Amino acid sequence: MELINNAPLKAFTTFGVEATCDHLYRVEDYDELKLAVQYLERPLILGGGSNILPIGDIHRNILRMEMKGIYILEDGDQPIIGVAAGEVWHDFVMWALQHDLGGVENLSLIPGTMGAAPMQNIGAYGVELESVFHSLQAVEIGTGNVRVFFKEECRFGYRDSIFKKEVKDRYVITGVNVRLTRDHQLNTTYGAIQDVLNVKGISHPTIHDVSEAVIAIRQSKLPDPKMIGNAGSFFKNPVITADQYTLIKSAHPELPGYPAEEGFVKVPAGWLIEQAGWKGKRKGNAGCYEKQALVLVNHGGARGEEIWSLALDIISSVKEKFHIELSPEVNLWNGEL
Ligand SMILES: Cc1cc2nc3c(=O)[nH]c(=O)nc-3n(C[C@H](O)[C@H](O)[C@H](O)COP(=O)(O)OP(=O)(O)OC[C@H]3O[C@@H](n4cnc5c(N)ncnc54)[C@H](O)[C@@H]3O)c2cc1C
């Protein structure tokens, strides 16, 4: 296990903010991980760093999950594939496509690792990890005990799971098992997927066509972290009660809303932020992305404190205008903790 002292988190997170971490361990081996979680005090777990904002320097041990491996655990019409936590999510999607296995094509090009995917039940273009998830293995921090979590135990929700709530910071996910399809059920109704397929003249799309359409749409809309630091959607789309929605809509008739669970409505956070006047705005080195207000960006040289200060301004102005409280989708790593 390689140890990097005084590690520059700029290199390990897609926000690319200026911050250091006292001790960063690169974990490639399962047995080393089991030992590390027993002996290192309160370690933080890092995957690809694409959903983290470090606020200040981090004076804790970080375990960066780099364990690799993709295995067919059970074959058949709906094979179960076991994937090590350190595998890059998009590489796994490409692996599935190469094996003509479906179910994850709509989730193409989401940055990050397999181990982090269940944390927030990653989702895009009408599909969430939950729809293919079978189970995961995790190691308990402090004891090194191994536990398997099946789907129902993970309590998946919109960008949510048990790992963000009841068992937050208690487990390191070491591997995830997903159930894919050989007889594919395509989902092309969400976003612009069907439009892209129409433009290309594809009337009988394959999982490869859907993946390519998703990749093209994502590349046209989202900033590439290699070019400009960001962590994708900074805020979750707020879910409010139907009554609250009706009340706010009476003052703002153009307020969009989408059905959520019974009695609730999901409101697009990007729209609220845009209406509050933040799209394309800049505060120091932090900014609200010009093409998608939901994404906050590091224009270069920003510290996490600067990005978070902009986020707080956005939260308070959306609250003032719409009486809706935005909450971050990104995980905040506060150096003071
Ligand atoms: C340009 C861009 C676009 C994005 N688009 C989407 C999108 O469409 N849909 C979507 O859902 N997300 C999206 N995201 C967010 C991000 O890709 C996902 O949240 C991804 O799952 C994060 O993976 P990661 O490995 O980078 O996790 P990290 O950022 O390293 O960690 C995220 C959280 O998971 C924890 N964690 C990481 N690995 C483990 C593990 N093995 N065990 C336990 N805890 C762990 C960390 O402690 C942290 O709390 C986007 C991000 C970017 C930069």
The ligand as an SDF file (V2000), in Angstrom:
LIG
                    3D

 53 58  0  0  0  0  0  0  0  0999 V2000
  -18.7260   15.8680  -14.8850 C   0  0  0  0  0  0  0  0  0  0  0  0
  -19.4670   15.0320  -13.8660 C   0  0  0  0  0  0  0  0  0  0  0  0
  -20.6910   14.4840  -14.1870 C   0  0  0  0  0  0  0  0  0  0  0  0
  -21.3930   13.7010  -13.2560 C   0  0  0  0  0  0  0  0  0  0  0  0
  -22.5760   13.1570  -13.6180 N   0  0  0  0  0  0  0  0  0  0  0  0
  -23.2630   12.3820  -12.7510 C   0  0  0  0  0  0  0  0  0  0  0  0
  -24.4970   11.7710  -13.1330 C   0  0  0  0  0  0  0  0  0  0  0  0
  -24.9520   11.9010  -14.2630 O   0  0  0  0  0  0  0  0  0  0  0  0
  -25.1350   11.0190  -12.2110 N   0  0  0  0  0  0  0  0  0  0  0  0
  -24.6450   10.8170  -10.9570 C   0  0  0  0  0  0  0  0  0  0  0  0
  -25.2830   10.1130  -10.1770 O   0  0  0  0  0  0  0  0  0  0  0  0
  -23.4780   11.3780  -10.5660 N   0  0  0  0  0  0  0  0  0  0  0  0
  -22.7660   12.1480  -11.4350 C   0  0  0  0  0  0  0  0  0  0  0  0
  -21.5970   12.7340  -11.0440 N   0  0  0  0  0  0  0  0  0  0  0  0
  -21.1040   12.5180   -9.6810 C   0  0  0  0  0  0  0  0  0  0  0  0
  -20.0980   11.3510   -9.5630 C   0  0  0  0  0  0  0  0  0  0  0  0
  -19.7180   10.9040  -10.8290 O   0  0  0  0  0  0  0  0  0  0  0  0
  -20.7160   10.1750   -8.7960 C   0  0  0  0  0  0  0  0  0  0  0  0
  -21.1550   10.5880   -7.5310 O   0  0  0  0  0  0  0  0  0  0  0  0
  -19.7050    9.0390   -8.6090 C   0  0  0  0  0  0  0  0  0  0  0  0
  -20.3600    7.8960   -8.1220 O   0  0  0  0  0  0  0  0  0  0  0  0
  -18.5710    9.4110   -7.6470 C   0  0  0  0  0  0  0  0  0  0  0  0
  -17.6100    8.3860   -7.7200 O   0  0  0  0  0  0  0  0  0  0  0  0
  -16.1510    8.6090   -7.1440 P   0  0  0  0  0  0  0  0  0  0  0  0
  -15.4490    7.3050   -7.2110 O   0  0  0  0  0  0  0  0  0  0  0  0
  -15.5000    9.7300   -7.8210 O   0  0  0  0  0  0  0  0  0  0  0  0
  -16.4810    8.9580   -5.6300 O   0  0  0  0  0  0  0  0  0  0  0  0
  -15.7410    9.9930   -4.6900 P   0  0  0  0  0  0  0  0  0  0  0  0
  -16.0040   11.3670   -5.1540 O   0  0  0  0  0  0  0  0  0  0  0  0
  -14.3290    9.6120   -4.5000 O   0  0  0  0  0  0  0  0  0  0  0  0
  -16.5370    9.7310   -3.3270 O   0  0  0  0  0  0  0  0  0  0  0  0
  -17.9010   10.0700   -3.2200 C   0  0  0  0  0  0  0  0  0  0  0  0
  -18.4320    9.5890   -1.8530 C   0  0  0  0  0  0  0  0  0  0  0  0
  -18.3940    8.1700   -1.8130 O   0  0  0  0  0  0  0  0  0  0  0  0
  -17.5560    7.7040   -0.7550 C   0  0  0  0  0  0  0  0  0  0  0  0
  -16.8630    6.5340   -1.2930 N   0  0  0  0  0  0  0  0  0  0  0  0
  -16.1320    6.4540   -2.4330 C   0  0  0  0  0  0  0  0  0  0  0  0
  -15.7220    5.1940   -2.6310 N   0  0  0  0  0  0  0  0  0  0  0  0
  -16.1880    4.4640   -1.5840 C   0  0  0  0  0  0  0  0  0  0  0  0
  -16.0890    3.0920   -1.2070 C   0  0  0  0  0  0  0  0  0  0  0  0
  -15.4250    2.2090   -1.9620 N   0  0  0  0  0  0  0  0  0  0  0  0
  -16.6690    2.7070   -0.0500 N   0  0  0  0  0  0  0  0  0  0  0  0
  -17.3360    3.5870    0.7260 C   0  0  0  0  0  0  0  0  0  0  0  0
  -17.4810    4.8860    0.4210 N   0  0  0  0  0  0  0  0  0  0  0  0
  -16.9140    5.3150   -0.7250 C   0  0  0  0  0  0  0  0  0  0  0  0
  -16.6420    8.8680   -0.4340 C   0  0  0  0  0  0  0  0  0  0  0  0
  -16.1840    8.7960    0.9050 O   0  0  0  0  0  0  0  0  0  0  0  0
  -17.5680   10.0410   -0.6770 C   0  0  0  0  0  0  0  0  0  0  0  0
  -18.4120   10.2230    0.4260 O   0  0  0  0  0  0  0  0  0  0  0  0
  -20.8570   13.4900  -11.9620 C   0  0  0  0  0  0  0  0  0  0  0  0
  -19.6060   14.0550  -11.6390 C   0  0  0  0  0  0  0  0  0  0  0  0
  -18.9180   14.8150  -12.5790 C   0  0  0  0  0  0  0  0  0  0  0  0
  -17.5740   15.3710  -12.2270 C   0  0  0  0  0  0  0  0  0  0  0  0
  1  2  1  0
  2  3  1  0
  2 52  2  0
  3  4  2  0
  4  5  1  0
  4 50  1  0
  5  6  2  0
  6  7  1  0
  6 13  1  0
  7  8  2  0
  7  9  1  0
  9 10  1  0
 10 11  2  0
 10 12  1  0
 12 13  2  0
 13 14  1  0
 14 15  1  0
 14 50  1  0
 15 16  1  0
 16 17  1  0
 16 18  1  0
 18 19  1  0
 18 20  1  0
 20 21  1  0
 20 22  1  0
 22 23  1  0
 23 24  1  0
 24 25  2  0
 24 26  1  0
 24 27  1  0
 27 28  1  0
 28 29  2  0
 28 30  1  0
 28 31  1  0
 31 32  1  0
 32 33  1  0
 33 34  1  0
 33 48  1  0
 34 35  1  0
 35 36  1  0
 35 46  1  0
 36 37  1  0
 36 45  1  0
 37 38  2  0
 38 39  1  0
 39 40  1  0
 39 45  2  0
 40 41  1  0
 40 42  2  0
 42 43  1  0
 43 44  2  0
 44 45  1  0
 46 47  1  0
 46 48  1  0
 48 49  1  0
 50 51  2  0
 51 52  1  0
 52 53  1  0
M  END
$$$$
